[in-house]
Amino acid sequence: MIIVEYIDGVWNHKSPVLPTDPYQRAQARFWADYVDKKLFDIGKKIIWSTKGEEPGTDKKEFMECLKLLERELGDNPYFGGENFGFVDVSLVTFSCWFHTYESYGNFSIETECPKLIAWTKRCLEKESVSSSLADPHKIHDFASGVRKRIGIE
């Protein structure tokens, strides 16, 4: 996210991703950091747990994180309000992993967090987003291959 902040600082006159208001900018940085640290850490526990091991606590904590983010999104189209912003950039990169999290965690993000999935679909309508993210099924195949190689599948 540091590079995104740099790009925003240099070219913010074209398409800013961070708000100009200092409080809103701090909030955006907080939520992006939350995604980077909390969601990533819990998500990797779900994917890399051993076969037959129930990721119960991790799954519950992961869904609580997503629900919190969904509440933060509210009824806005993007985390930055009407405009795609810093938090959107941070979280949308995880969306291509959603299928893999669901597969290994045995849950449905769409069932639990429908607004978040609607947000994901809205983000993917942007060519800059859809052309930058990996195919969710290729991510799953990758994770499955790694799991096999390290002996947990």
BATORDREN-490606 format. One record per residue: residue in three letters; x, y, z of N, C-alpha, C in turn. Coordinates in Angstrom, 3 decimals. Each point is the difference from the previous one (the first is absolute). Example, Ala and Ser with C-alpha at 12.3 -4.5 7.8 and 13.67 -1.06 7.14 Angstrom:
// BATORDREN-490606
+------+----------+----------+----------+----------+----------+----------+----------+----------+----------+
: rest :     n_xx :     n_yy :     n_zz :    ca_xx :    ca_yy :    ca_zz :     c_xx :     c_yy :     c_zz :
+------+----------+----------+----------+----------+----------+----------+----------+----------+----------+
:  ALA :   13.190 :   -5.690 :    7.800 :   -0.890 :    1.190 :    0.000 :    0.900 :    1.200 :    0.000 :
:  SER :   -0.350 :    1.050 :   -0.720 :    0.820 :    1.190 :    0.060 :   -0.770 :    1.090 :    0.730 :
+------+----------+----------+----------+----------+----------+----------+----------+----------+----------+
***
This chain:
// BATORDREN-490606
+------+----------+----------+----------+----------+----------+----------+----------+----------+----------+
: rest :     n_xx :     n_yy :     n_zz :    ca_xx :    ca_yy :    ca_zz :     c_xx :     c_yy :     c_zz :
+------+----------+----------+----------+----------+----------+----------+----------+----------+----------+
:  MET :    0.820 :   -1.192 :    0.000 :   -0.820 :    1.192 :    0.000 :    0.870 :    1.264 :    0.000 :
:  ILE :    1.252 :   -0.168 :    0.347 :    0.899 :    1.151 :    0.005 :    0.134 :    0.569 :   -1.407 :
:  ILE :    0.116 :   -0.873 :   -1.003 :    0.124 :    0.477 :   -1.372 :   -1.272 :    0.717 :   -0.455 :
:  VAL :   -1.148 :   -0.469 :    0.462 :   -1.273 :    0.661 :   -0.350 :   -0.027 :    1.410 :    0.592 :
:  GLU :    0.498 :    0.144 :    1.238 :    0.070 :    1.332 :    0.619 :    0.950 :    0.909 :   -0.791 :
:  TYR :    1.113 :   -0.557 :   -0.446 :    0.952 :    0.780 :   -0.793 :   -0.652 :    0.474 :   -1.303 :
:  ILE :   -0.642 :   -0.916 :   -0.702 :   -0.656 :    0.342 :   -1.265 :   -1.072 :    1.052 :    0.225 :
:  ASP :   -0.759 :   -0.157 :    1.073 :   -1.033 :    0.980 :    0.322 :    0.624 :    1.373 :    0.284 :
:  GLY :    1.130 :    0.014 :    0.684 :    0.660 :    1.265 :    0.305 :    0.540 :    0.696 :   -1.229 :
:  VAL :    0.493 :   -0.764 :   -0.946 :    0.596 :    0.578 :   -1.207 :   -1.059 :    0.384 :   -1.035 :
:  TRP :   -1.007 :   -0.863 :   -0.198 :   -0.987 :    0.238 :   -1.044 :   -1.424 :    0.167 :    0.546 :
:  ASN :   -0.149 :    0.542 :    1.189 :   -1.338 :    0.098 :    0.594 :   -0.914 :    0.980 :   -0.728 :
:  HIS :    0.527 :    0.834 :   -0.845 :   -0.832 :    0.930 :   -0.775 :   -0.777 :   -0.726 :   -1.106 :
:  LYS :    0.422 :   -1.220 :   -0.344 :   -0.674 :   -0.754 :   -1.062 :   -1.124 :   -0.869 :    0.535 :
:  SER :    0.303 :   -0.837 :    0.969 :   -0.999 :   -0.906 :    0.564 :    0.412 :   -0.375 :    1.426 :
:  PRO :   -0.260 :    0.876 :    0.951 :    0.453 :   -0.255 :    1.366 :   -0.678 :   -1.225 :    0.624 :
:  VAL :    0.770 :   -0.759 :    0.772 :   -0.578 :   -1.142 :    0.713 :   -0.105 :    0.275 :    1.499 :
:  LEU :    0.783 :    0.934 :    0.503 :   -0.100 :    0.389 :    1.402 :   -0.792 :    1.299 :    0.110 :
:  PRO :   -0.856 :    0.096 :    1.010 :   -0.764 :    1.243 :    0.193 :    0.935 :    1.171 :    0.328 :
:  THR :   -0.444 :    1.197 :   -0.288 :    0.792 :    1.187 :    0.320 :   -0.148 :    0.389 :    1.465 :
:  ASP :   -1.132 :   -0.300 :    0.604 :   -0.233 :    0.300 :    1.409 :    0.915 :   -0.878 :    0.859 :
:  PRO :    0.774 :    0.591 :    0.922 :    0.939 :   -0.780 :    0.807 :   -0.660 :   -1.120 :    0.819 :
:  TYR :   -1.164 :    0.254 :    0.581 :   -0.675 :   -1.031 :    0.781 :   -0.437 :   -1.159 :   -0.890 :
:  GLN :   -0.609 :    0.309 :   -1.134 :   -0.436 :   -1.050 :   -0.926 :    1.194 :   -0.766 :   -0.572 :
:  ARG :    1.099 :    0.704 :   -0.225 :    1.214 :   -0.650 :   -0.500 :    0.541 :   -0.976 :    1.051 :
:  ALA :   -0.012 :    0.419 :    1.266 :    0.445 :   -0.880 :    1.086 :   -0.917 :   -1.220 :    0.115 :
:  GLN :   -1.303 :    0.211 :   -0.153 :   -0.954 :   -1.112 :    0.044 :    0.282 :   -0.989 :   -1.131 :
:  ALA :    0.236 :    0.509 :   -1.191 :    0.293 :   -0.864 :   -1.148 :    1.271 :   -0.805 :    0.255 :
:  ARG :    1.010 :    0.644 :    0.542 :    1.249 :   -0.715 :    0.306 :   -0.231 :   -1.074 :    1.061 :
:  PHE :   -0.819 :    0.319 :    1.009 :   -0.311 :   -0.968 :    1.044 :   -0.639 :   -1.249 :   -0.602 :
:  TRP :   -1.039 :    0.179 :   -0.835 :   -0.719 :   -1.147 :   -0.550 :    0.862 :   -0.795 :   -0.981 :
:  ALA :    0.831 :    0.680 :   -0.757 :    0.909 :   -0.707 :   -0.908 :    0.998 :   -0.834 :    0.802 :
:  ASP :    0.485 :    0.541 :    1.096 :    0.914 :   -0.730 :    0.870 :   -0.713 :   -1.192 :    0.637 :
:  TYR :   -1.243 :    0.185 :    0.385 :   -0.809 :   -1.082 :    0.568 :   -0.110 :   -1.156 :   -1.001 :
:  VAL :   -0.297 :    0.331 :   -1.240 :   -0.106 :   -1.019 :   -1.051 :    1.341 :   -0.697 :   -0.185 :
:  ASP :    1.049 :    0.779 :   -0.130 :    1.340 :   -0.548 :   -0.231 :    0.451 :   -0.944 :    1.099 :
:  LYS :   -0.280 :    0.344 :    1.217 :    0.506 :   -0.801 :    1.120 :   -0.997 :   -1.041 :    0.477 :
:  LYS :   -1.173 :    0.403 :    0.354 :   -0.977 :   -0.893 :    0.626 :   -0.549 :   -1.024 :   -0.998 :
:  LEU :   -0.524 :    0.469 :   -1.104 :   -0.630 :   -0.896 :   -0.968 :    1.015 :   -0.973 :   -0.599 :
:  PHE :    1.157 :    0.502 :   -0.329 :    1.036 :   -0.855 :   -0.572 :    0.406 :   -1.101 :    0.976 :
:  ASP :    0.273 :    0.385 :    1.254 :    0.453 :   -0.982 :    0.997 :   -1.022 :   -1.099 :    0.240 :
:  ILE :   -1.259 :    0.373 :    0.109 :   -1.030 :   -1.006 :    0.253 :   -0.247 :   -0.847 :   -1.247 :
:  GLY :   -0.018 :    0.641 :   -1.155 :   -0.233 :   -0.716 :   -1.255 :    1.028 :   -1.077 :   -0.264 :
:  LYS :    1.260 :    0.292 :    0.298 :    1.040 :   -1.009 :   -0.253 :   -0.157 :   -1.198 :    0.929 :
:  LYS :   -0.532 :    0.212 :    1.199 :   -0.236 :   -1.118 :    0.915 :   -1.081 :   -0.935 :   -0.562 :
:  ILE :   -0.983 :    0.581 :   -0.666 :   -1.075 :   -0.813 :   -0.590 :    0.545 :   -0.828 :   -1.163 :
:  ILE :    0.742 :    0.620 :   -0.867 :    0.502 :   -0.681 :   -1.193 :    1.061 :   -1.045 :    0.331 :
:  TRP :    0.854 :    0.284 :    0.941 :    1.129 :   -0.883 :    0.266 :   -0.228 :   -0.933 :    1.180 :
:  SER :   -1.248 :   -0.120 :    0.463 :   -0.278 :   -0.991 :    1.054 :    0.044 :   -1.395 :   -0.617 :
:  THR :    0.304 :   -0.991 :    0.809 :    0.129 :   -1.356 :   -0.523 :   -1.350 :   -0.595 :   -0.348 :
:  LYS :    0.021 :   -0.931 :   -0.922 :   -1.222 :   -0.666 :   -0.457 :   -0.680 :   -0.685 :    1.191 :
:  GLY :   -1.304 :    0.202 :    0.094 :   -0.768 :   -0.592 :    1.080 :   -0.035 :    0.865 :    1.244 :
:  GLU :    0.889 :    0.987 :    0.074 :    0.025 :    0.918 :    1.144 :   -1.085 :    1.047 :   -0.220 :
:  GLU :   -0.872 :    0.149 :    0.934 :   -1.106 :    0.964 :   -0.115 :    0.503 :    1.388 :    0.387 :
:  PRO :   -0.073 :    0.947 :   -0.959 :    0.483 :    1.356 :    0.295 :   -1.041 :    0.839 :    0.750 :
:  GLY :   -0.681 :   -0.594 :    0.985 :   -1.115 :    0.631 :    0.696 :    0.257 :    1.397 :    0.515 :
:  THR :    0.979 :    0.170 :    0.876 :    0.282 :    1.313 :    0.582 :    0.478 :    0.962 :   -1.074 :
:  ASP :    0.870 :   -0.477 :   -0.864 :    0.519 :    0.857 :   -1.066 :   -1.117 :    0.417 :   -0.957 :
:  LYS :   -0.852 :   -0.944 :   -0.328 :   -1.118 :    0.290 :   -0.903 :   -0.916 :    1.054 :    0.629 :
:  LYS :   -0.306 :   -0.174 :    1.269 :   -0.871 :    0.949 :    0.704 :    0.637 :    1.390 :    0.037 :
:  GLU :    1.286 :    0.053 :    0.319 :    0.708 :    1.277 :    0.072 :    0.089 :    0.660 :   -1.381 :
:  PHE :    0.225 :   -0.810 :   -1.028 :    0.070 :    0.514 :   -1.367 :   -1.336 :    0.636 :   -0.400 :
:  MET :   -1.089 :   -0.705 :    0.285 :   -1.322 :    0.526 :   -0.350 :   -0.323 :    1.250 :    0.814 :
:  GLU :    0.416 :    0.052 :    1.246 :   -0.210 :    1.199 :    0.815 :    0.737 :    1.188 :   -0.600 :
:  CYS :    1.209 :   -0.225 :   -0.508 :    0.770 :    1.063 :   -0.665 :   -0.736 :    0.509 :   -1.235 :
:  LEU :   -0.497 :   -0.937 :   -0.808 :   -0.725 :    0.396 :   -1.211 :   -1.290 :    0.743 :    0.347 :
:  LYS :   -0.703 :   -0.447 :    1.019 :   -1.236 :    0.672 :    0.417 :    0.288 :    1.411 :    0.507 :
:  LEU :    1.099 :    0.157 :    0.716 :    0.398 :    1.329 :    0.465 :    0.291 :    0.912 :   -1.194 :
:  LEU :    0.708 :   -0.529 :   -0.981 :    0.279 :    0.781 :   -1.208 :   -1.284 :    0.322 :   -0.748 :
:  GLU :   -0.920 :   -0.942 :   -0.033 :   -1.280 :    0.241 :   -0.662 :   -0.771 :    1.120 :    0.702 :
:  ARG :    0.037 :    0.014 :    1.328 :   -0.657 :    1.091 :    0.744 :    0.677 :    1.335 :   -0.302 :
:  GLU :    1.315 :   -0.012 :   -0.113 :    0.730 :    1.224 :   -0.326 :   -0.363 :    0.496 :   -1.402 :
:  LEU :   -0.194 :   -0.911 :   -0.918 :   -0.428 :    0.359 :   -1.356 :   -1.378 :    0.651 :    0.034 :
:  GLY :   -0.892 :   -0.538 :    0.833 :   -1.354 :    0.532 :    0.112 :   -0.749 :   -0.112 :   -1.313 :
:  ASP :   -0.708 :    1.053 :   -0.360 :   -0.756 :    0.022 :   -1.248 :    0.750 :    0.716 :   -1.116 :
:  ASN :    1.260 :    0.297 :    0.242 :    0.808 :    0.687 :   -1.010 :    0.419 :   -0.968 :   -1.105 :
:  PRO :    0.180 :    0.503 :   -1.200 :    0.485 :   -0.875 :   -1.067 :    1.452 :   -0.444 :    0.220 :
:  TYR :    0.797 :    0.866 :    0.637 :    1.404 :   -0.293 :    0.276 :    0.335 :    0.438 :    1.416 :
:  PHE :    1.114 :   -0.488 :    0.511 :    0.413 :    0.392 :    1.344 :    0.326 :    1.485 :    0.057 :
:  GLY :    0.372 :    0.573 :   -1.131 :    0.259 :    1.436 :   -0.063 :   -1.258 :    0.803 :   -0.282 :
:  GLY :   -1.167 :   -0.585 :    0.183 :   -1.267 :    0.688 :   -0.294 :   -0.418 :   -0.279 :   -1.432 :
:  GLU :   -0.097 :    1.035 :   -0.785 :   -0.407 :   -0.135 :   -1.398 :    1.174 :   -0.359 :   -0.907 :
:  ASN :    1.209 :    0.155 :    0.522 :    1.188 :   -0.222 :   -0.822 :    0.828 :   -1.175 :    0.504 :
:  PHE :    0.524 :   -0.749 :   -0.941 :    0.927 :   -1.096 :    0.286 :    1.224 :    0.602 :    0.674 :
:  GLY :    0.391 :   -0.537 :    1.159 :    1.085 :    0.619 :    0.745 :    0.992 :   -0.976 :    0.595 :
:  PHE :    0.728 :    0.491 :    0.971 :    1.123 :   -0.703 :    0.617 :   -0.400 :   -1.341 :    0.625 :
:  VAL :   -1.068 :   -0.015 :    0.773 :   -0.452 :   -1.234 :    0.637 :   -0.469 :   -0.994 :   -1.064 :
:  ASP :   -0.642 :    0.499 :   -1.034 :   -0.437 :   -0.866 :   -1.099 :    1.199 :   -0.687 :   -0.649 :
:  VAL :    1.052 :    0.756 :   -0.239 :    1.214 :   -0.572 :   -0.594 :    0.554 :   -1.095 :    0.903 :
:  SER :    0.003 :    0.265 :    1.296 :    0.536 :   -0.963 :    0.955 :   -0.811 :   -1.290 :    0.037 :
:  LEU :   -1.307 :    0.112 :    0.088 :   -0.842 :   -1.185 :    0.175 :   -0.275 :   -0.752 :   -1.301 :
:  VAL :   -0.099 :    0.702 :   -1.096 :   -0.375 :   -0.674 :   -1.252 :    1.045 :   -1.036 :   -0.407 :
:  THR :    1.234 :    0.184 :    0.422 :    1.038 :   -0.983 :   -0.335 :   -0.258 :   -1.348 :    0.674 :
:  PHE :   -0.735 :    0.014 :    1.098 :   -0.347 :   -1.251 :    0.684 :   -1.191 :   -0.697 :   -0.651 :
:  SER :   -0.769 :    0.726 :   -0.774 :   -1.233 :   -0.575 :   -0.556 :    0.265 :   -1.194 :   -0.913 :
:  CYS :    1.128 :   -0.015 :   -0.675 :    0.298 :   -1.154 :   -0.860 :    0.352 :   -1.246 :    0.822 :
:  TRP :    0.203 :    0.166 :    1.292 :    0.258 :   -1.116 :    0.914 :   -1.282 :   -0.492 :    0.675 :
:  PHE :   -1.100 :    0.740 :   -0.139 :   -1.247 :   -0.365 :    0.691 :   -0.422 :   -1.442 :   -0.291 :
:  HIS :    0.070 :   -0.411 :   -1.259 :   -0.395 :   -1.361 :   -0.370 :    0.843 :   -1.033 :    0.759 :
:  THR :    1.285 :    0.260 :    0.122 :    0.896 :   -0.924 :    0.696 :   -0.303 :   -0.024 :    1.491 :
:  TYR :   -0.215 :    1.173 :    0.595 :   -0.373 :    0.050 :    1.422 :   -1.277 :   -0.800 :    0.237 :
:  GLU :   -0.984 :    0.202 :   -0.869 :   -1.279 :   -0.705 :    0.145 :    0.175 :   -1.506 :   -0.140 :
:  SER :    0.802 :   -0.398 :   -0.954 :    0.209 :   -1.419 :   -0.262 :    0.648 :   -0.708 :    1.189 :
:  TYR :    1.071 :    0.575 :    0.529 :    0.705 :   -0.644 :    1.111 :   -0.646 :    0.280 :    1.349 :
:  GLY :   -0.745 :    1.091 :    0.096 :   -0.661 :    0.319 :    1.264 :   -1.407 :   -0.536 :    0.102 :
:  ASN :   -0.534 :   -0.495 :   -1.130 :   -1.352 :   -0.549 :   -0.046 :   -1.048 :    1.008 :    0.473 :
:  PHE :    0.000 :    1.177 :   -0.642 :   -0.989 :    1.038 :    0.287 :   -0.268 :    0.783 :   -1.270 :
:  SER :   -1.017 :    0.854 :    0.060 :   -0.357 :    0.833 :   -1.143 :    0.060 :    1.467 :    0.404 :
:  ILE :    0.905 :    0.731 :   -0.613 :    0.107 :    1.429 :    0.282 :   -1.253 :    0.711 :   -0.499 :
:  GLU :   -0.519 :   -0.424 :   -1.152 :   -1.181 :    0.655 :   -0.549 :   -1.207 :   -0.143 :    0.924 :
:  THR :   -0.147 :   -1.154 :    0.634 :   -1.109 :   -0.215 :    0.926 :    0.146 :    0.899 :    1.231 :
:  GLU :    1.210 :    0.083 :    0.529 :    0.253 :    0.757 :    1.227 :    0.167 :    1.503 :   -0.235 :
:  CYS :    0.554 :    0.367 :   -1.144 :    0.331 :    1.408 :   -0.273 :   -0.412 :    0.396 :   -1.425 :
:  PRO :   -1.297 :    0.030 :   -0.281 :   -0.440 :    0.284 :   -1.375 :    0.404 :    1.381 :   -0.514 :
:  LYS :    0.046 :    0.994 :    0.883 :    0.406 :    1.348 :   -0.442 :    1.466 :    0.022 :   -0.422 :
:  LEU :    0.808 :   -0.796 :    0.678 :    1.419 :   -0.060 :   -0.333 :    0.211 :   -0.663 :   -1.364 :
:  ILE :   -0.792 :   -1.009 :   -0.290 :    0.093 :   -0.652 :   -1.309 :   -0.520 :    0.938 :   -1.093 :
:  ALA :   -1.059 :    0.746 :    0.291 :   -0.496 :    0.999 :   -0.968 :    1.075 :    1.056 :   -0.253 :
:  TRP :    0.698 :    0.413 :    1.063 :    1.101 :    0.954 :   -0.135 :    1.096 :   -0.594 :   -0.893 :
:  THR :    0.336 :   -1.283 :    0.233 :    1.024 :   -0.666 :   -0.813 :   -0.380 :    0.022 :   -1.474 :
:  LYS :   -1.245 :   -0.347 :   -0.290 :   -0.471 :   -0.003 :   -1.389 :    0.059 :    1.395 :   -0.606 :
:  ARG :   -0.341 :    1.013 :    0.802 :    0.065 :    1.388 :   -0.471 :    1.450 :    0.382 :   -0.311 :
:  CYS :    0.912 :   -0.402 :    0.860 :    1.425 :    0.290 :   -0.236 :    0.496 :   -0.678 :   -1.270 :
:  LEU :   -0.443 :   -1.238 :   -0.207 :    0.446 :   -0.754 :   -1.181 :   -0.538 :    0.572 :   -1.307 :
:  GLU :   -1.001 :    0.875 :    0.077 :   -0.491 :    0.681 :   -1.201 :    1.018 :    1.020 :   -0.500 :
:  LYS :    0.912 :    0.402 :    0.864 :    1.061 :    0.929 :   -0.402 :    1.073 :   -0.809 :   -0.735 :
:  GLU :    0.312 :    0.401 :   -1.204 :    0.980 :   -0.706 :   -0.816 :    1.357 :   -0.056 :    0.694 :
:  SER :    0.348 :    1.079 :    0.697 :    1.291 :    0.041 :    0.693 :    0.078 :   -1.049 :    1.106 :
:  VAL :   -1.129 :   -0.356 :    0.567 :   -0.038 :   -1.024 :    1.053 :   -0.046 :   -1.387 :   -0.625 :
:  SER :   -0.968 :   -0.218 :   -0.880 :   -0.184 :   -1.340 :   -0.569 :    1.227 :   -0.480 :   -0.768 :
:  SER :    0.726 :    0.912 :   -0.623 :    1.187 :   -0.417 :   -0.759 :    1.225 :   -0.194 :    0.896 :
:  SER :   -0.104 :    0.396 :    1.264 :    1.139 :   -0.092 :    0.910 :   -0.044 :   -1.202 :    0.933 :
:  LEU :   -1.168 :   -0.592 :    0.151 :   -0.154 :   -1.087 :    0.966 :    0.066 :   -1.364 :   -0.676 :
:  ALA :    0.520 :   -0.956 :    0.730 :    0.081 :   -1.374 :   -0.499 :   -1.376 :   -0.651 :    0.001 :
:  ASP :   -0.168 :   -0.989 :   -0.839 :   -1.234 :   -0.773 :   -0.046 :   -0.133 :   -0.788 :    1.304 :
:  PRO :   -1.143 :    0.086 :    0.689 :   -0.182 :   -0.702 :    1.276 :    0.232 :   -1.512 :   -0.081 :
:  HIS :   -0.334 :   -0.611 :   -1.123 :    0.207 :   -1.444 :   -0.138 :    1.483 :   -0.342 :   -0.150 :
:  LYS :    0.753 :    0.885 :   -0.628 :    1.448 :   -0.217 :   -0.099 :    0.652 :    0.154 :    1.377 :
:  ILE :   -0.508 :    0.926 :    0.797 :    0.500 :    0.159 :    1.370 :   -0.257 :   -1.282 :    0.787 :
:  HIS :   -1.217 :   -0.547 :   -0.143 :   -0.345 :   -1.241 :    0.699 :    0.901 :   -1.145 :   -0.452 :
:  ASP :    0.219 :   -0.107 :   -1.306 :    0.878 :   -1.048 :   -0.522 :    1.422 :    0.152 :    0.540 :
:  PHE :    0.456 :    1.233 :    0.075 :    1.328 :    0.279 :    0.552 :    0.074 :   -0.457 :    1.460 :
:  ALA :   -0.979 :    0.420 :    0.804 :   -0.014 :   -0.363 :    1.425 :   -0.078 :   -1.512 :    0.169 :
:  SER :   -0.805 :   -0.639 :   -0.820 :   -0.134 :   -1.454 :    0.064 :    1.331 :   -0.683 :   -0.322 :
:  GLY :    0.689 :    0.493 :   -1.010 :    1.299 :   -0.556 :   -0.361 :    1.020 :    0.157 :    1.109 :
:  VAL :    0.015 :    1.173 :    0.626 :    0.933 :    0.225 :    1.109 :   -0.346 :   -0.909 :    1.165 :
:  ARG :   -1.285 :   -0.117 :    0.307 :   -0.444 :   -0.884 :    1.099 :    0.453 :   -1.440 :   -0.242 :
:  LYS :   -0.094 :   -0.457 :   -1.244 :    0.434 :   -1.360 :   -0.335 :    1.517 :   -0.145 :    0.168 :
:  ARG :    0.734 :    0.991 :   -0.492 :    1.461 :   -0.069 :    0.078 :    0.510 :    0.001 :    1.438 :
:  ILE :   -0.684 :    0.707 :    0.883 :    0.480 :    0.051 :    1.394 :   -0.690 :   -1.059 :    0.886 :
:  GLY :   -0.840 :   -0.825 :   -0.633 :   -0.563 :   -1.142 :    0.704 :   -1.180 :    0.262 :    0.902 :
:  ILE :   -0.762 :    1.056 :   -0.254 :   -1.173 :    0.239 :    0.842 :   -1.316 :   -0.266 :   -0.730 :
:  GLU :    0.108 :   -0.540 :   -1.193 :   -1.221 :   -0.363 :   -0.736 :    0.117 :   -1.406 :   -0.515 :
+------+----------+----------+----------+----------+----------+----------+----------+----------+----------+
***
